[in-house]
């Protein structure tokens, strides 16, 4: 079985730590866990696209 070097924990990781994990891991997808249960994965592209969208909404206000 393969264990990823970096994982996202829903209850523990905020978006800053998720971005840091992407940066340090060099991967394009990270596994998402709720406790010890696999719930899916998130892609670097989706995270940063959403981040840019949020920044745009702040700049328009």
GROMACS elastic network, one bead per residue, 0.5 to 0.9 nm:
[ bonds ]
;  ai    aj funct       b0    kb
    3     6     6  0.86872   500
    4     7     6  0.66345   500
    4    30     6  0.80272   500
    4    31     6  0.74840   500
    5    25     6  0.73790   500
    6    21     6  0.64877   500
    6    22     6  0.82534   500
    6    24     6  0.88133   500
    6    25     6  0.66585   500
    6    30     6  0.67377   500
    6    31     6  0.75539   500
    7    18     6  0.87451   500
    7    21     6  0.79530   500
    7    30     6  0.57635   500
    7    31     6  0.50540   500
    7    32     6  0.60512   500
    7    33     6  0.71761   500
    7    41     6  0.89643   500
    8    11     6  0.89421   500
    8    12     6  0.79697   500
    8    13     6  0.62762   500
    8    17     6  0.86285   500
    8    18     6  0.67138   500
    8    21     6  0.82435   500
    8    30     6  0.66895   500
    8    31     6  0.60522   500
    8    33     6  0.60647   500
    8    34     6  0.86453   500
    8    41     6  0.85146   500
    8    42     6  0.87961   500
    9    12     6  0.53459   500
    9    13     6  0.55926   500
    9    14     6  0.89446   500
    9    31     6  0.86050   500
    9    32     6  0.59429   500
    9    34     6  0.59304   500
    9    35     6  0.69433   500
    9    36     6  0.86678   500
   10    13     6  0.60252   500
   10    14     6  0.81532   500
   10    32     6  0.68752   500
   10    33     6  0.61775   500
   10    34     6  0.54564   500
   10    35     6  0.77384   500
   11    14     6  0.84441   500
   11    33     6  0.87767   500
   11    34     6  0.69460   500
   11    35     6  0.76652   500
   13    16     6  0.78747   500
   13    17     6  0.57755   500
   13    18     6  0.64440   500
   14    17     6  0.54862   500
   14    18     6  0.63634   500
   14    19     6  0.88583   500
   15    19     6  0.61316   500
   15    20     6  0.85192   500
   15    47     6  0.86095   500
   16    19     6  0.52071   500
   16    20     6  0.62407   500
   16    21     6  0.86769   500
   17    21     6  0.60786   500
   17    22     6  0.86148   500
   18    21     6  0.50751   500
   18    22     6  0.63053   500
   18    23     6  0.86620   500
   18    30     6  0.87754   500
   18    47     6  0.87242   500
   19    22     6  0.51331   500
   19    23     6  0.62125   500
   19    24     6  0.87280   500
   19    44     6  0.81722   500
   19    47     6  0.80701   500
   19    48     6  0.83637   500
   20    23     6  0.50031   500
   20    24     6  0.61293   500
   20    25     6  0.84015   500
   21    24     6  0.52314   500
   21    25     6  0.58058   500
   21    26     6  0.83120   500
   21    27     6  0.88988   500
   21    30     6  0.84073   500
   22    25     6  0.53140   500
   22    26     6  0.59688   500
   22    27     6  0.62448   500
   22    28     6  0.72308   500
   22    29     6  0.79352   500
   22    30     6  0.75347   500
   22    44     6  0.67659   500
   23    26     6  0.57061   500
   23    27     6  0.79994   500
   24    27     6  0.83952   500
   25    28     6  0.86579   500
   25    30     6  0.89829   500
   27    30     6  0.72268   500
   27    43     6  0.87999   500
   27    44     6  0.79094   500
   28    42     6  0.85003   500
   28    43     6  0.56595   500
   28    44     6  0.51728   500
   28    45     6  0.75117   500
   29    41     6  0.63882   500
   29    42     6  0.55658   500
   29    44     6  0.59942   500
   29    45     6  0.87341   500
   30    40     6  0.86361   500
   30    41     6  0.53952   500
   30    42     6  0.55218   500
   30    43     6  0.64971   500
   30    44     6  0.79464   500
   31    38     6  0.74139   500
   31    39     6  0.79980   500
   31    40     6  0.60715   500
   31    42     6  0.66827   500
   32    37     6  0.85635   500
   32    38     6  0.61920   500
   32    39     6  0.57496   500
   32    40     6  0.52654   500
   32    41     6  0.50246   500
   32    42     6  0.69362   500
   33    36     6  0.60024   500
   33    37     6  0.53944   500
   33    39     6  0.55566   500
   33    40     6  0.72755   500
   33    41     6  0.84614   500
   34    37     6  0.52426   500
   34    38     6  0.65389   500
   34    39     6  0.65323   500
   35    38     6  0.82771   500
   38    41     6  0.84726   500
   42    45     6  0.86500   500
   42    46     6  0.71375   500
   42    47     6  0.73461   500
   43    46     6  0.53652   500
   43    47     6  0.64223   500
   43    48     6  0.87881   500
   44    47     6  0.52435   500
   44    48     6  0.61984   500
   44    49     6  0.84372   500
   45    48     6  0.53856   500
   45    49     6  0.59143   500
   45    50     6  0.85407   500
   46    49     6  0.51067   500
   46    50     6  0.61580   500
   46    51     6  0.85529   500
   47    50     6  0.53457   500
   47    51     6  0.62425   500
   47    52     6  0.88048   500
   48    52     6  0.61272   500
   48    53     6  0.85032   500
   49    52     6  0.51892   500
   49    53     6  0.62236   500
   49    54     6  0.87391   500
   50    54     6  0.62479   500
   50    55     6  0.86753   500
   51    54     6  0.51502   500
   51    55     6  0.62743   500
   51    56     6  0.86958   500
   52    55     6  0.50333   500
   52    56     6  0.61760   500
   52    57     6  0.87097   500
   53    56     6  0.51375   500
   53    57     6  0.63818   500
   53    58     6  0.88530   500
   54    57     6  0.51561   500
   54    58     6  0.64042   500
   54    59     6  0.87917   500
   55    58     6  0.51654   500
   55    59     6  0.62798   500
   55    60     6  0.87425   500
   56    59     6  0.51390   500
   56    60     6  0.62503   500
   56    61     6  0.89130   500
   57    60     6  0.52217   500
   57    61     6  0.65980   500
   58    61     6  0.54340   500
